[in-house]
Amino acid sequence: MSGIISANSSRHTGLLKTVAAGGTWNLIETQTASSSSTISFTSGIDSTYDEYVFKFYDIHPATNSTYFQVNLSIDGGSNYNVTKTTTYFHAYNAENDSSNNLNYDTARDLAQSTSFQDISYQTGNGNDESASGTFKIFSPSSTVFVKHFISSIQSYSDVSSTDYSINTFVAGYGNTTSAINAVQFKMSSGNIDSGVIKLYGIS
């Protein structure tokens, strides 16, 4: 049934949204950045749902040409250091049409690394520049399998004083059989000046 919006279950406050062939989106938490060094989700990620989706709205960095990043935790957010193996590529086109391509970026992927993973590409800090998109993690509470994730983010990016539309795609897995129960986002340099992140559980 497409387009139905109703009250959420008693487990979380918010809305249910049923989308054709897309499951029910259960809003768990909304956080708004305001000169924030990090945005952390330390509750609501458990065995209730097999898929969790973070949606990003106009993530605006304080520092120009910086990367939006993510890391995972198995200890409720005490440490964000899960070992990850990932792929990273982006499609881009300049506003002046001077440069466009589809690139796999080996400098941005990870191979058994605990580092934060870049999920955008050099987002600009101009008044009208930002990034929006999604990050999905599957079966985070499994104690049998590794934890697969997929991200897609569209950025208005400033690269060497040229403005670009850049769509960045990242996928990979947290190489742990422990349950993932917290997720943190930050910029590679400086604060998240503004923006909204919503966490949904998909049923």
N, CA and C atoms as a LAMMPS dump frame, in Angstrom:
ITEM: TIMESTEP
0
ITEM: NUMBER OF ATOMS
609
ITEM: BOX BOUNDS ff ff ff
-5.0000000000000000e+02 5.0000000000000000e+02
-5.0000000000000000e+02 5.0000000000000000e+02
-5.0000000000000000e+02 5.0000000000000000e+02
ITEM: ATOMS id mol type element x y z
1 1 1 N 0.85 -1.176 0
2 1 2 C 0 0 0
3 1 3 C 0.886 1.226 0
4 2 1 N 0.816 1.99 -1.032
5 2 2 C 1.726 3.12 -1.194
6 2 3 C 1.166 4.391 -0.591
7 3 1 N 2.043 5.178 0.06
8 3 2 C 1.661 6.5 0.49
9 3 3 C 0.935 6.569 1.812
10 4 1 N 0.941 5.475 2.62
11 4 2 C 0.238 5.483 3.89
12 4 3 C 1.151 6.06 4.966
13 5 1 N 0.648 6.995 5.752
14 5 2 C 1.364 7.542 6.893
15 5 3 C 0.466 7.386 8.105
16 6 1 N 1.012 6.813 9.182
17 6 2 C 0.207 6.606 10.378
18 6 3 C 1.087 6.754 11.604
19 7 1 N 0.465 6.643 12.779
20 7 2 C 1.243 6.765 14.015
21 7 3 C 2.221 5.614 14.139
22 8 1 N 3.366 5.872 14.761
23 8 2 C 4.385 4.851 14.938
24 8 3 C 3.959 3.872 16.019
25 9 1 N 4.705 2.767 16.118
26 9 2 C 4.459 1.791 17.153
27 9 3 C 4.855 2.38 18.504
28 10 1 N 4.541 1.684 19.577
29 10 2 C 4.855 2.179 20.909
30 10 3 C 6.348 2.17 21.186
31 11 1 N 7.123 1.462 20.376
32 11 2 C 8.56 1.359 20.635
33 11 3 C 9.274 2.677 20.423
34 12 1 N 8.898 3.442 19.405
35 12 2 C 9.547 4.7 19.091
36 12 3 C 8.498 5.756 18.785
37 13 1 N 8.852 7.005 19.006
38 13 2 C 7.968 8.073 18.583
39 13 3 C 8.271 8.426 17.142
40 14 1 N 7.302 9.014 16.447
41 14 2 C 7.532 9.415 15.067
42 14 3 C 6.472 8.875 14.147
43 15 1 N 6.833 8.666 12.883
44 15 2 C 5.864 8.274 11.872
45 15 3 C 6.228 6.937 11.272
46 16 1 N 5.221 6.232 10.809
47 16 2 C 5.383 5.081 9.939
48 16 3 C 5.1 5.543 8.522
49 17 1 N 5.906 5.091 7.585
50 17 2 C 5.609 5.395 6.182
51 17 3 C 5.771 4.118 5.383
52 18 1 N 4.702 3.673 4.741
53 18 2 C 4.751 2.469 3.942
54 18 3 C 4.907 2.846 2.482
55 19 1 N 5.939 2.332 1.846
56 19 2 C 6.235 2.64 0.463
57 19 3 C 6.12 1.365 -0.352
58 20 1 N 5.594 1.465 -1.566
59 20 2 C 5.425 0.285 -2.413
60 20 3 C 6.728 -0.476 -2.533
61 21 1 N 6.72 -1.761 -2.14
62 21 2 C 7.868 -2.66 -2.237
63 21 3 C 9.06 -2.17 -1.42
64 22 1 N 8.834 -1.2 -0.521
65 22 2 C 9.959 -0.648 0.223
66 22 3 C 9.901 -0.875 1.711
67 23 1 N 8.885 -1.562 2.231
68 23 2 C 8.77 -1.787 3.655
69 23 3 C 8.246 -0.574 4.39
70 24 1 N 8.168 -0.697 5.699
71 24 2 C 7.695 0.371 6.559
72 24 3 C 8.878 1.082 7.185
73 25 1 N 8.903 2.404 7.066
74 25 2 C 9.986 3.227 7.609
75 25 3 C 9.572 3.722 8.993
76 26 1 N 10.279 3.269 10.021
77 26 2 C 9.969 3.615 11.392
78 26 3 C 11 4.619 11.896
79 27 1 N 10.583 5.848 12.097
80 27 2 C 11.511 6.877 12.553
81 27 3 C 11.911 6.604 13.991
82 28 1 N 13.219 6.46 14.212
83 28 2 C 13.754 6.16 15.536
84 28 3 C 14.286 7.419 16.214
85 29 1 N 15.056 8.219 15.47
86 29 2 C 15.691 9.38 16.089
87 29 3 C 16.039 10.422 15.023
88 30 1 N 15.961 11.682 15.398
89 30 2 C 16.393 12.796 14.557
90 30 3 C 17.407 13.623 15.334
91 31 1 N 18.54 13.94 14.699
92 31 2 C 19.531 14.817 15.317
93 31 3 C 19.843 15.968 14.361
94 32 1 N 19.995 17.149 14.924
95 32 2 C 20.3 18.349 14.157
96 32 3 C 21.671 18.864 14.555
97 33 1 N 22.552 19.033 13.578
98 33 2 C 23.901 19.533 13.843
99 33 3 C 23.885 21.042 14.025
100 34 1 N 24.725 21.517 14.931
101 34 2 C 24.927 22.951 15.132
102 34 3 C 26.362 23.138 15.614
103 35 1 N 27.266 23.363 14.653
104 35 2 C 28.706 23.427 14.953
105 35 3 C 29.135 22.195 15.751
106 36 1 N 28.723 21.025 15.285
107 36 2 C 28.94 19.762 16.005
108 36 3 C 30.203 19.065 15.513
109 37 1 N 31.055 18.658 16.443
110 37 2 C 32.261 17.923 16.055
111 37 3 C 31.902 16.519 15.59
112 38 1 N 30.89 15.91 16.212
113 38 2 C 30.4 14.584 15.824
114 38 3 C 28.896 14.523 16.039
115 39 1 N 28.246 13.603 15.331
116 39 2 C 26.851 13.24 15.58
117 39 3 C 26.842 11.737 15.804
118 40 1 N 26.412 11.311 16.999
119 40 2 C 26.463 9.895 17.36
120 40 3 C 25.069 9.364 17.658
121 41 1 N 24.781 8.172 17.151
122 41 2 C 23.54 7.462 17.433
123 41 3 C 23.905 6.25 18.292
124 42 1 N 23.57 6.315 19.569
125 42 2 C 24.019 5.296 20.523
126 42 3 C 22.877 4.459 21.087
127 43 1 N 21.67 4.664 20.58
128 43 2 C 20.534 3.85 21.007
129 43 3 C 19.625 3.609 19.813
130 44 1 N 18.782 2.594 19.923
131 44 2 C 17.815 2.314 18.866
132 44 3 C 18.316 1.406 17.771
133 45 1 N 19.605 1.051 17.774
134 45 2 C 20.159 0.127 16.778
135 45 3 C 20.301 -1.228 17.463
136 46 1 N 19.382 -2.125 17.167
137 46 2 C 19.346 -3.401 17.872
138 46 3 C 18.737 -4.464 16.953
139 47 1 N 18.185 -5.505 17.525
140 47 2 C 17.661 -6.615 16.717
141 47 3 C 16.228 -6.403 16.256
142 48 1 N 15.654 -5.235 16.53
143 48 2 C 14.257 -4.986 16.143
144 48 3 C 14.075 -5.032 14.632
145 49 1 N 15.038 -4.468 13.873
146 49 2 C 14.951 -4.405 12.427
147 49 3 C 16.189 -5.028 11.793
148 50 1 N 16.009 -5.544 10.584
149 50 2 C 17.14 -6.109 9.831
150 50 3 C 17.841 -5.07 8.974
151 51 1 N 17.234 -3.907 8.811
152 51 2 C 17.835 -2.833 8.016
153 51 3 C 17.602 -1.506 8.721
154 52 1 N 18.68 -0.735 8.845
155 52 2 C 18.607 0.608 9.412
156 52 3 C 19.127 1.588 8.369
157 53 1 N 18.426 2.717 8.227
158 53 2 C 18.795 3.717 7.229
159 53 3 C 18.955 5.074 7.908
160 54 1 N 20.108 5.7 7.666
161 54 2 C 20.338 7.078 8.057
162 54 3 C 20.117 7.956 6.828
163 55 1 N 19.32 8.997 6.984
164 55 2 C 19.088 9.942 5.89
165 55 3 C 19.679 11.292 6.282
166 56 1 N 20.456 11.865 5.362
167 56 2 C 21.156 13.12 5.595
168 56 3 C 20.496 14.238 4.796
169 57 1 N 20.255 15.362 5.466
170 57 2 C 19.619 16.503 4.831
171 57 3 C 20.517 17.738 4.982
172 58 1 N 21.051 18.223 3.86
173 58 2 C 21.837 19.454 3.819
174 58 3 C 22.926 19.498 4.89
175 59 1 N 23.806 18.492 4.844
176 59 2 C 24.964 18.469 5.73
177 59 3 C 25.945 19.537 5.242
178 60 1 N 26.154 20.547 6.075
179 60 2 C 26.936 21.728 5.69
180 60 3 C 28.195 21.798 6.556
181 61 1 N 29.386 21.637 5.967
182 61 2 C 30.61 21.647 6.764
183 61 3 C 31.063 23.066 7.094
184 62 1 N 31.767 23.2 8.218
185 62 2 C 32.373 24.484 8.561
186 62 3 C 33.622 24.74 7.731
187 63 1 N 34.289 23.654 7.317
188 63 2 C 35.545 23.737 6.559
189 63 3 C 35.284 23.416 5.096
190 64 1 N 35.879 24.165 4.2
191 64 2 C 35.661 23.949 2.773
192 64 3 C 36.336 22.67 2.279
193 65 1 N 35.714 22.035 1.288
194 65 2 C 36.279 20.871 0.588
195 65 3 C 36.667 19.763 1.555
196 66 1 N 35.736 19.396 2.429
197 66 2 C 35.994 18.344 3.4
198 66 3 C 35.071 17.15 3.16
199 67 1 N 35.377 16.05 3.803
200 67 2 C 34.68 14.782 3.578
201 67 3 C 33.783 14.44 4.768
202 68 1 N 32.547 14.03 4.495
203 68 2 C 31.642 13.495 5.507
204 68 3 C 32.056 12.048 5.749
205 69 1 N 32.096 11.62 7.028
206 69 2 C 32.656 10.313 7.368
207 69 3 C 31.754 9.551 8.336
208 70 1 N 31.979 8.227 8.397
209 70 2 C 31.215 7.362 9.292
210 70 3 C 32.14 6.327 9.925
211 71 1 N 31.782 5.911 11.149
212 71 2 C 32.419 4.755 11.76
213 71 3 C 31.399 4.048 12.645
214 72 1 N 31.722 2.824 13.03
215 72 2 C 30.799 1.931 13.718
216 72 3 C 31.357 1.53 15.077
217 73 1 N 30.44 1.118 15.983
218 73 2 C 30.836 0.729 17.33
219 73 3 C 30.146 -0.557 17.742
220 74 1 N 30.848 -1.376 18.525
221 74 2 C 30.265 -2.591 19.102
222 74 3 C 30.101 -2.462 20.614
223 75 1 N 30.447 -1.275 21.171
224 75 2 C 30.392 -1.1 22.626
225 75 3 C 29.568 0.122 23.027
226 76 1 N 28.504 0.368 22.271
227 76 2 C 27.592 1.436 22.62
228 76 3 C 28.126 2.833 22.418
229 77 1 N 29.215 2.969 21.663
230 77 2 C 29.766 4.273 21.364
231 77 3 C 30.974 4.657 22.194
232 78 1 N 31.462 3.751 23.036
233 78 2 C 32.705 4.038 23.768
234 78 3 C 33.886 4.146 22.803
235 79 1 N 33.85 3.325 21.748
236 79 2 C 34.885 3.347 20.708
237 79 3 C 34.228 3.189 19.348
238 80 1 N 34.701 3.964 18.375
239 80 2 C 34.254 3.823 16.984
240 80 3 C 35.465 3.361 16.184
241 81 1 N 35.633 2.035 16.117
242 81 2 C 36.867 1.484 15.555
243 81 3 C 36.675 0.088 14.96
244 82 1 N 35.507 -0.163 14.387
245 82 2 C 35.258 -1.465 13.765
246 82 3 C 36.114 -1.604 12.506
247 83 1 N 36.725 -2.758 12.325
248 83 2 C 37.524 -3.037 11.13
249 83 3 C 36.619 -3.132 9.914
250 84 1 N 36.991 -2.411 8.836
251 84 2 C 36.132 -2.32 7.648
252 84 3 C 36.933 -2.554 6.366
253 85 1 N 36.281 -3.185 5.392
254 85 2 C 36.792 -3.272 4.024
255 85 3 C 35.716 -2.7 3.111
256 86 1 N 36.107 -1.747 2.229
257 86 2 C 35.107 -0.97 1.499
258 86 3 C 35.516 -0.71 0.052
259 87 1 N 34.555 -0.248 -0.721
260 87 2 C 34.789 0.295 -2.061
261 87 3 C 34.257 1.723 -2.098
262 88 1 N 34.863 2.565 -2.968
263 88 2 C 34.498 3.986 -3.008
264 88 3 C 34.639 4.478 -4.447
265 89 1 N 33.546 4.989 -5.02
266 89 2 C 33.663 5.619 -6.337
267 89 3 C 32.707 6.799 -6.422
268 90 1 N 32.979 7.713 -7.349
269 90 2 C 32.122 8.875 -7.485
270 90 3 C 32.002 9.287 -8.95
271 91 1 N 30.825 9.835 -9.259
272 91 2 C 30.571 10.441 -10.566
273 91 3 C 30.497 11.943 -10.36
274 92 1 N 31.063 12.704 -11.3
275 92 2 C 31.079 14.149 -11.106
276 92 3 C 30.933 14.89 -12.429
277 93 1 N 30.441 16.141 -12.314
278 93 2 C 30.36 17.044 -13.446
279 93 3 C 30.512 18.475 -12.931
280 94 1 N 31.372 19.255 -13.578
281 94 2 C 31.601 20.634 -13.167
282 94 3 C 30.463 21.527 -13.634
283 95 1 N 30.191 22.591 -12.866
284 95 2 C 29.164 23.549 -13.264
285 95 3 C 29.452 24.155 -14.628
286 96 1 N 30.721 24.39 -14.924
287 96 2 C 31.089 24.98 -16.219
288 96 3 C 31.315 23.922 -17.301
289 97 1 N 31.009 22.646 -16.973
290 97 2 C 31.123 21.527 -17.905
291 97 3 C 32.561 21.288 -18.371
292 98 1 N 33.525 21.754 -17.571
293 98 2 C 34.932 21.607 -17.957
294 98 3 C 35.502 20.24 -17.63
295 99 1 N 34.836 19.507 -16.732
296 99 2 C 35.378 18.224 -16.281
297 99 3 C 34.246 17.339 -15.81
298 100 1 N 34.244 16.076 -16.269
299 100 2 C 33.248 15.11 -15.826
300 100 3 C 33.787 13.702 -16.012
301 101 1 N 33.425 12.799 -15.095
302 101 2 C 33.959 11.448 -15.175
303 101 3 C 33.298 10.572 -14.111
304 102 1 N 33.624 9.282 -14.176
305 102 2 C 33.251 8.297 -13.164
306 102 3 C 34.538 7.657 -12.686
307 103 1 N 34.87 7.822 -11.39
308 103 2 C 36.171 7.379 -10.882
309 103 3 C 36.025 6.431 -9.705
310 104 1 N 36.816 5.338 -9.747
311 104 2 C 37.05 4.549 -8.535
312 104 3 C 38.231 5.192 -7.82
313 105 1 N 38.079 5.457 -6.519
314 105 2 C 39.081 6.219 -5.777
315 105 3 C 39.759 5.313 -4.753
316 106 1 N 40.943 4.82 -5.082
317 106 2 C 41.661 3.91 -4.185
318 106 3 C 42.159 4.611 -2.927
319 107 1 N 42.266 5.933 -2.972
320 107 2 C 42.709 6.676 -1.793
321 107 3 C 41.619 6.752 -0.727
322 108 1 N 40.362 6.449 -1.101
323 108 2 C 39.237 6.592 -0.176
324 108 3 C 38.672 5.261 0.3
325 109 1 N 39.056 4.152 -0.323
326 109 2 C 38.552 2.871 0.163
327 109 3 C 39.403 2.392 1.339
328 110 1 N 38.907 1.403 2.059
329 110 2 C 39.607 0.846 3.207
330 110 3 C 39.802 -0.654 3.018
331 111 1 N 40.915 -1.158 3.5
332 111 2 C 41.198 -2.597 3.464
333 111 3 C 41.608 -3.029 4.869
334 112 1 N 40.659 -3.59 5.591
335 112 2 C 40.882 -4.032 6.975
336 112 3 C 41.41 -2.893 7.835
337 113 1 N 40.688 -1.79 7.818
338 113 2 C 41.083 -0.589 8.551
339 113 3 C 40.014 -0.212 9.573
340 114 1 N 40.454 0.329 10.703
341 114 2 C 39.526 0.821 11.715
342 114 3 C 39.255 2.318 11.563
343 115 1 N 39.831 2.951 10.525
344 115 2 C 39.671 4.386 10.32
345 115 3 C 38.228 4.744 9.978
346 116 1 N 37.874 6.033 10.125
347 116 2 C 36.594 6.52 9.634
348 116 3 C 36.566 6.403 8.107
349 117 1 N 35.399 6.049 7.58
350 117 2 C 35.214 5.902 6.146
351 117 3 C 34.63 7.185 5.558
352 118 1 N 35.291 7.762 4.534
353 118 2 C 34.719 8.881 3.789
354 118 3 C 33.478 8.396 3.045
355 119 1 N 32.383 9.175 3.133
356 119 2 C 31.181 8.818 2.374
357 119 3 C 30.688 9.969 1.502
358 120 1 N 31.409 11.09 1.482
359 120 2 C 31.145 12.153 0.515
360 120 3 C 32.478 12.564 -0.092
361 121 1 N 32.436 13.546 -1.004
362 121 2 C 33.667 14.002 -1.644
363 121 3 C 33.747 15.519 -1.607
364 122 1 N 34.642 16.055 -0.802
365 122 2 C 35.003 17.471 -0.774
366 122 3 C 33.794 18.412 -0.853
367 123 1 N 32.894 18.268 0.096
368 123 2 C 31.736 19.147 0.147
369 123 3 C 32.163 20.576 0.475
370 124 1 N 31.585 21.539 -0.229
371 124 2 C 31.942 22.935 -0.025
372 124 3 C 31.26 23.54 1.188
373 125 1 N 31.845 24.634 1.713
374 125 2 C 31.241 25.308 2.87
375 125 3 C 30.619 26.653 2.509
376 126 1 N 30.417 26.922 1.213
377 126 2 C 29.698 28.126 0.809
378 126 3 C 28.282 28.119 1.365
379 127 1 N 27.663 29.284 1.429
380 127 2 C 26.339 29.398 2.043
381 127 3 C 25.303 28.483 1.403
382 128 1 N 25.473 28.171 0.107
383 128 2 C 24.489 27.33 -0.58
384 128 3 C 24.988 25.913 -0.828
385 129 1 N 26.106 25.526 -0.216
386 129 2 C 26.708 24.217 -0.478
387 129 3 C 26.412 23.243 0.668
388 130 1 N 26.153 21.982 0.298
389 130 2 C 25.844 20.96 1.306
390 130 3 C 25.879 19.583 0.652
391 131 1 N 25.586 18.576 1.449
392 131 2 C 25.502 17.192 0.965
393 131 3 C 24.261 16.533 1.553
394 132 1 N 23.601 15.669 0.757
395 132 2 C 22.422 14.931 1.214
396 132 3 C 22.491 13.51 0.672
397 133 1 N 21.904 12.558 1.413
398 133 2 C 21.924 11.178 0.933
399 133 3 C 21.534 10.186 2
400 134 1 N 22.057 8.953 1.861
401 134 2 C 21.675 7.859 2.752
402 134 3 C 22.876 6.987 3.114
403 135 1 N 22.757 6.339 4.267
404 135 2 C 23.686 5.288 4.693
405 135 3 C 22.836 4.162 5.254
406 136 1 N 22.992 2.947 4.708
407 136 2 C 22.209 1.794 5.134
408 136 3 C 23.126 0.74 5.736
409 137 1 N 22.695 0.137 6.848
410 137 2 C 23.419 -0.988 7.432
411 137 3 C 22.429 -2.128 7.65
412 138 1 N 22.878 -3.338 7.34
413 138 2 C 22.005 -4.51 7.32
414 138 3 C 22.351 -5.475 8.459
415 139 1 N 21.32 -5.96 9.14
416 139 2 C 21.446 -6.933 10.232
417 139 3 C 22.572 -6.577 11.206
418 140 1 N 22.542 -5.379 11.779
419 140 2 C 23.644 -4.966 12.644
420 140 3 C 23.778 -5.8 13.917
421 141 1 N 22.702 -6.46 14.336
422 141 2 C 22.752 -7.221 15.577
423 141 3 C 23.159 -8.672 15.385
424 142 1 N 23.436 -9.074 14.153
425 142 2 C 23.858 -10.45 13.904
426 142 3 C 25.146 -10.764 14.661
427 143 1 N 25.199 -11.934 15.253
428 143 2 C 26.439 -12.415 15.877
429 143 3 C 27.031 -13.576 15.087
430 144 1 N 26.572 -13.695 13.832
431 144 2 C 27.063 -14.749 12.939
432 144 3 C 27.808 -14.155 11.747
433 145 1 N 27.241 -13.102 11.144
434 145 2 C 27.761 -12.56 9.886
435 145 3 C 28.433 -11.201 10.081
436 146 1 N 29.289 -10.837 9.1
437 146 2 C 29.821 -9.478 9.058
438 146 3 C 28.684 -8.511 8.756
439 147 1 N 28.942 -7.189 8.897
440 147 2 C 27.875 -6.185 8.815
441 147 3 C 28.009 -5.364 7.532
442 148 1 N 27.157 -5.651 6.547
443 148 2 C 27.211 -4.971 5.256
444 148 3 C 26.559 -3.592 5.33
445 149 1 N 27.106 -2.638 4.566
446 149 2 C 26.528 -1.299 4.511
447 149 3 C 26.713 -0.71 3.112
448 150 1 N 25.838 0.237 2.77
449 150 2 C 25.851 0.915 1.472
450 150 3 C 25.529 2.388 1.721
451 151 1 N 26.242 3.28 1.029
452 151 2 C 25.99 4.712 1.15
453 151 3 C 25.952 5.361 -0.223
454 152 1 N 25.054 6.349 -0.38
455 152 2 C 24.999 7.168 -1.583
456 152 3 C 24.745 8.605 -1.159
457 153 1 N 25.658 9.514 -1.527
458 153 2 C 25.54 10.914 -1.124
459 153 3 C 25.797 11.828 -2.31
460 154 1 N 24.923 12.797 -2.474
461 154 2 C 25.05 13.842 -3.488
462 154 3 C 25.587 15.111 -2.828
463 155 1 N 26.681 15.665 -3.373
464 155 2 C 27.31 16.855 -2.799
465 155 3 C 27.394 17.984 -3.813
466 156 1 N 27.254 19.187 -3.294
467 156 2 C 27.655 20.386 -4.022
468 156 3 C 29.069 20.664 -3.524
469 157 1 N 30.056 20.413 -4.376
470 157 2 C 31.441 20.347 -3.935
471 157 3 C 32.298 21.432 -4.565
472 158 1 N 33.244 21.896 -3.792
473 158 2 C 34.198 22.91 -4.227
474 158 3 C 35.572 22.26 -4.291
475 159 1 N 36.053 22.026 -5.507
476 159 2 C 37.346 21.366 -5.709
477 159 3 C 38.239 22.294 -6.511
478 160 1 N 39.311 22.774 -5.877
479 160 2 C 40.266 23.676 -6.547
480 160 3 C 39.547 24.869 -7.179
481 161 1 N 38.634 25.462 -6.406
482 161 2 C 37.89 26.667 -6.795
483 161 3 C 36.919 26.451 -7.949
484 162 1 N 36.607 25.197 -8.269
485 162 2 C 35.596 24.87 -9.267
486 162 3 C 34.449 24.14 -8.583
487 163 1 N 33.213 24.498 -8.893
488 163 2 C 32.04 23.878 -8.28
489 163 3 C 31.605 22.657 -9.082
490 164 1 N 31.272 21.583 -8.352
491 164 2 C 30.905 20.316 -8.969
492 164 3 C 29.64 19.745 -8.338
493 165 1 N 28.897 18.993 -9.138
494 165 2 C 27.931 18.035 -8.636
495 165 3 C 28.645 16.689 -8.556
496 166 1 N 28.698 16.112 -7.341
497 166 2 C 29.416 14.853 -7.151
498 166 3 C 28.524 13.868 -6.409
499 167 1 N 28.297 12.71 -7.018
500 167 2 C 27.528 11.632 -6.391
501 167 3 C 28.512 10.54 -5.98
502 168 1 N 28.609 10.313 -4.672
503 168 2 C 29.582 9.37 -4.124
504 168 3 C 28.886 8.103 -3.654
505 169 1 N 29.447 6.95 -4.044
506 169 2 C 28.903 5.644 -3.679
507 169 3 C 29.946 4.862 -2.879
508 170 1 N 29.556 4.393 -1.711
509 170 2 C 30.441 3.612 -0.851
510 170 3 C 29.703 2.356 -0.411
511 171 1 N 30.395 1.235 -0.407
512 171 2 C 29.827 -0.006 0.11
513 171 3 C 30.936 -0.808 0.762
514 172 1 N 30.549 -1.669 1.685
515 172 2 C 31.563 -2.491 2.34
516 172 3 C 30.958 -3.276 3.478
517 173 1 N 31.823 -3.743 4.36
518 173 2 C 31.347 -4.486 5.521
519 173 3 C 32.232 -4.195 6.73
520 174 1 N 31.573 -4.158 7.891
521 174 2 C 32.306 -4.161 9.146
522 174 3 C 32.672 -5.598 9.437
523 175 1 N 33.967 -5.866 9.518
524 175 2 C 34.436 -7.251 9.622
525 175 3 C 34.431 -7.704 11.086
526 176 1 N 33.213 -7.839 11.603
527 176 2 C 33.031 -8.295 12.976
528 176 3 C 31.759 -9.12 13.07
529 177 1 N 31.771 -10.129 13.912
530 177 2 C 30.551 -10.883 14.203
531 177 3 C 29.909 -10.412 15.496
532 178 1 N 30.477 -9.376 16.118
533 178 2 C 29.822 -8.735 17.258
534 178 3 C 28.726 -7.799 16.745
535 179 1 N 27.725 -7.561 17.558
536 179 2 C 26.626 -6.674 17.164
537 179 3 C 27.102 -5.227 17.08
538 180 1 N 26.727 -4.558 15.995
539 180 2 C 26.931 -3.109 15.877
540 180 3 C 25.77 -2.418 16.59
541 181 1 N 26.081 -1.522 17.553
542 181 2 C 24.997 -0.886 18.302
543 181 3 C 25.126 0.632 18.407
544 182 1 N 26.083 1.217 17.675
545 182 2 C 26.206 2.675 17.635
546 182 3 C 26.916 3.073 16.346
547 183 1 N 26.562 4.263 15.831
548 183 2 C 27.145 4.779 14.589
549 183 3 C 27.452 6.261 14.8
550 184 1 N 28.614 6.696 14.318
551 184 2 C 29.008 8.102 14.468
552 184 3 C 29.363 8.707 13.116
553 185 1 N 28.989 9.988 12.945
554 185 2 C 29.295 10.747 11.734
555 185 3 C 30.082 11.999 12.112
556 186 1 N 31.007 12.4 11.236
557 186 2 C 31.766 13.629 11.44
558 186 3 C 32.339 14.071 10.103
559 187 1 N 32.957 15.254 10.093
560 187 2 C 33.687 15.716 8.925
561 187 3 C 35.162 15.338 9.085
562 188 1 N 35.865 15.189 7.967
563 188 2 C 37.285 14.846 8.031
564 188 3 C 38.113 15.988 8.598
565 189 1 N 37.569 17.214 8.534
566 189 2 C 38.223 18.382 9.114
567 189 3 C 37.15 19.366 9.56
568 190 1 N 37.272 19.903 10.767
569 190 2 C 36.31 20.88 11.243
570 190 3 C 34.987 20.264 11.655
571 191 1 N 34.043 21.126 11.99
572 191 2 C 32.736 20.705 12.501
573 191 3 C 31.711 20.514 11.393
574 192 1 N 30.603 19.844 11.758
575 192 2 C 29.387 19.868 10.946
576 192 3 C 28.658 21.145 11.349
577 193 1 N 28.682 22.139 10.492
578 193 2 C 28.103 23.443 10.832
579 193 3 C 26.595 23.352 11.012
580 194 1 N 25.926 22.625 10.126
581 194 2 C 24.467 22.447 10.225
582 194 3 C 24.065 21.226 9.415
583 195 1 N 22.817 20.821 9.573
584 195 2 C 22.298 19.665 8.847
585 195 3 C 21.474 18.782 9.763
586 196 1 N 20.679 17.907 9.167
587 196 2 C 19.801 17.005 9.914
588 196 3 C 20.098 15.572 9.507
589 197 1 N 20.142 14.672 10.507
590 197 2 C 20.299 13.243 10.256
591 197 3 C 19.143 12.517 10.931
592 198 1 N 18.429 11.688 10.169
593 198 2 C 17.329 10.901 10.701
594 198 3 C 17.68 9.423 10.604
595 199 1 N 17.362 8.667 11.652
596 199 2 C 17.572 7.222 11.693
597 199 3 C 16.231 6.517 11.601
598 200 1 N 16.119 5.604 10.633
599 200 2 C 14.918 4.794 10.453
600 200 3 C 15.249 3.307 10.579
601 201 1 N 14.315 2.551 11.125
602 201 2 C 14.344 1.101 11.046
603 201 3 C 13.336 0.646 10.009
604 202 1 N 13.748 -0.281 9.141
605 202 2 C 12.899 -0.733 8.042
606 202 3 C 12.314 -2.107 8.383
607 203 1 N 10.997 -2.207 8.376
608 203 2 C 10.345 -3.472 8.692
609 203 3 C 9.498 -3.951 7.518
